[in-house]
Amino acid sequence: MAASVAEIERELAGLRDGAPAGGAWLRTSVLTHVVWAPPEWRGAAEETLAGLAERHPSRTILLVPEPAADEDALAADVDLRCFSAPGLEHHVCSEVIELRLRGRRALAPASVVAPLLLVDLPAFLRWRGEPPWHDDAFDGLVDAVDRLIVDSTEWEGDPREAYGLLAELFDRVVVSDIAWARTSRWRTQLASMWPGIGEVERIRVRATPAQAHLLAGWLRSRLRRDVALEVEPSDRLLGVDVDGEPAPFPPGDPPDASDVLSDELDRFGRDRVYEAAVRAAANG
């Protein structure tokens, strides 16, 4: 439907009055989750969001920019997604607002998002793909939220220049990177190799370029010296060689996309170790 913010709020109120069938329900949002998902990222974003509802009841605002549209318009689909709460006699419901920002409406998304943020609750922005650094639409959304969540694995090419631009945001907004989160098991494993790892001169990483450069940046920032990096591209982190010797594979299984994002939505403070790794990767 073509929409205004007031119409979206009225539609949500109507859904809350009539749902769910067959029992009481609670609106227990713990945050506002804003997702910037261009059409090519929409399917992946919706798949990830489907696994989050029970863990993070929220108001989700899914932004789908369509700047090439023939008209300047805001189109909205509003939904209430409810699930049973184990051990309780009610449902818990999350609000999902999908906004298609057509034409020039894609240039100023913060003006649409700001009045839809839940008052006194944290707001997170998950940006799919590489952000358009210093773009007004991106800057406006960053200033409207408390935390920016990216996945630098989604960025094309060598991420080092982009890491330098990302580092410029650290004093404006708390930043999380899913690529960094996916290196957690390997960082723990490499740290367990102390004190030998303290003498490392070079590593060879079979992973995405983002994961490889973040691991190298982490080592450089912790050891306060250079560590050479060779990247063997892979769509996921498969192994690390330390000075030519394979490091032991860490225990456990890698988490799925919803699990990783869920963990990031539980974090509120700055991760200074991550920030140091990003800066070291940018300068590597």
N, C-alpha and C positions, 0 to 999 in steps of 0.2 A: 504494500500500500504506500502511496505518497504520504509523507508524514511531516509533522512538526514535533518538537520535544514534548509539548503539551499533549498531543495526540498519543504519543508513545506511552506517557505516564498514565493516561486514561485507559489505554488498552491493557497495560499491566494490571491496573486496579481491577478491571473487569475479569481478567483471568484469575486473579487471586480470589475474587468473590465466588468463583464457580468451580474451584479445583482444590484437591483432586476429588473425584467421585468416590464415595464409599468410606470417607473417614475424615478426621481432623488433620490439619497440616500446620506446619510451622514455616515461617520465613526466617531462616537463620543465617543469612548471608554474613560471611566473615571478611569479605573484601569485594572490591570491584576489579574485575579482570578484563582489561581492554586488550583486544587482539587486532593488530594490523595485518590483514591477510589479503594481498592482491589475489585476483582470480586464480593464478597458477598455484597459490598456496592454500586456497580455501579448503580443499579436500583434506589435506594433511592437518590443518588447524582444527577442523571439526572432528577428525578422528581422535586427535589428542585430547580435545575438550571432553569427548564422550567418556573418557576414563577418569575424569576429575570430579564429577558432580558429588559423589558420596563423600569424598575426602575434603573438598573445599566448596561447600555451598556458597554461591556467590551471585552477584549480578555480572553476567558476562556481556560485554559489548563487542561484537564481532564487526570490525570495520572492513568493508570490501570496496576499495577505491576503483572507480571507473572513470578516470579523467577524460577518456576519449569519447564518452557518451555525447549524444547530440543535444541533450538538455541538461540544464543545471537543476538538479533535483535531489531530494533525500527520500529514499524508499526504505521501508522498514518491515521486518517480520519479527513479531514478538511471540515468545513461547515461554511456558512455565514447565520445567522438567522436574518431576517429583519422584522420590524413591522412598522405600520403607526404611525406617530407622530401627535397627535390630534392638529388640527388647523394649521398644516403646510403642504406644498405641496411636501413633500419628505418622504422617509423611513429612519429609523435609524437602523443600522445593527451592530450586534455583531459577533465576530469571535469565533468559537469553534474549538479547536484542541484537538482531542482525541488521546492520545499516549499510546500504549500498549508496556510496557517495558519488553521485554522477556529475560529470562536467566540473565546473568550478567548485562545487561543494567538496571535492576531494582536496582542495588546496588549504582548507582551514578546518580540519576535523576536530581540533580542540574546542572550537566554539559549539560543536554539537555534543561532544563528550562531557564537557565540564558540568552542565546542569544535570546529567544523568549519573554522576558519581554519587555513591552512597555517602552521606555525611558522617564524619567521624570514623570512617573505616579506611584502611589502607587501599591504595589504588596501584595496580601493577599493569605495566604495558609490555605485552609480548609482541615483539616486532619480528615478523617472518621475513627471511631474506636479509640482505645487507641494507642498513638504513641509508637514506640519502643524506649524507652528512651536511649539516648547516642548511638543510632545506626547511622552509618555514613550517610546513605541515609536521615534519618530524620534531622540530624544536618546540612547537606549540604543545604537542602531546607529551614530550619529555617534561616540560614545565608543569603539566597538569597532574602528573602521577608521582608516586613515592619511589617506585622501583622500575627499572628498565630490564627486561629479560631478552637476551638475544641468543642466537646459536651461530657462532662464527663458522661452524662447519657449513652453514648454508651460503656462505659468501664465496664468490667465484675467485679463483686464482690465489696468488700469494697474499695472505692476510696481513702482512706486517705493516703496510701503510695504513690499512684500516684500523689496526690496533692503536696506532698513534692518534688517530682521530677519535677512537673510542675513549682513550685515556683522557682526552680533554673534557669528557663528561663527568668524570669521577667526583668532582666537587659540586656538581649540579644535581645529580641523582644517583641513588644506589644502583649498581649494575651487577647483573648476574649473566653468566654465559654457560649455556648448556654444554658446549664443547668442553669447557673447563670441568664441569661436573662429571663428565664422562671419563676424565683422566684420573678421577679420585682413587680408584683401586690401584692404578699404576703408580701414582705418587706415593701411596702408602707402601707399596712393594719396594720401590726404589729407596725410600727413606729407611726401610728395614735393613738395607744393605750397608748402613753406616757401621764403621767409618770408611769402608772401602769406597763407597760412592763419592766421598769427599775428594777423591783423587781423579775423578773422571775427567777425561779430556774431550771425548766426543761420544755422541750417541747416534744411533740409527733407529728411526722410528717408523714402523709400518702402521700408518694411520692416515686420517685426513690431514691436510696441511695445517689446519687450525689446531688440532690436537697435538701434532708434532711440535709446532712452534710454541704452544703454551707449555708443554713439558720442558722444552729447552729453556724457555724464559723462566720457568719456575726454578730449574737447577741453577741458572745464572744468578737469579736474584737471591737464592739461598746461599750459594757459595761465594757470591760477590766477585765473580770473575767469569770469563768467557768459557762456554762449552760449545764445541762445534756440533753442528746438526746436519744429518743427512736424512732426507725424507723419502720413504718408499710409499707412494700414494696407495691408499686403501680406503674403502668407504666406512671402515670402523677401525678402532685401535686393536691391532693384532699382536704387537710385540715390540720390545725395545732391546736393542743390543747396546751394551755398555763397553766401550773400548774394544769392540769386536766380539764380545761374549754375550750370548743371549741371557737376559735377566729372567729369573723364574717367573712363570705366569702367575698372576695373582689369583687367589681363590674366589669362588662365587661367580655368579652370572651377571652380565651387564644389565642394567635396568631398562625397561621400555620407556618410550617417550613420555607417557602420562606420569610414570613414577618420577622421572627426572624433573618434570615441570612441577609436580606436586611438592617435591622437596624444595624447589626454589621459591615456591609461594609461601613456605614456612620460614623463610629467612628475611630478616628486616634490616640488620646492620651491614655496614660495609665489610667487604672481605679484602683486607689489606694485602694478604698473600697473593690473591688473584690479581689485584691491581698492580703489584710489583712484577708479577709474571708477565702481564700485558705490556708494561713499559719495557721490560727487558726483551720481550719478543719483538716489539716494535723497533728496538735499536740493534737487534741481532743481525 
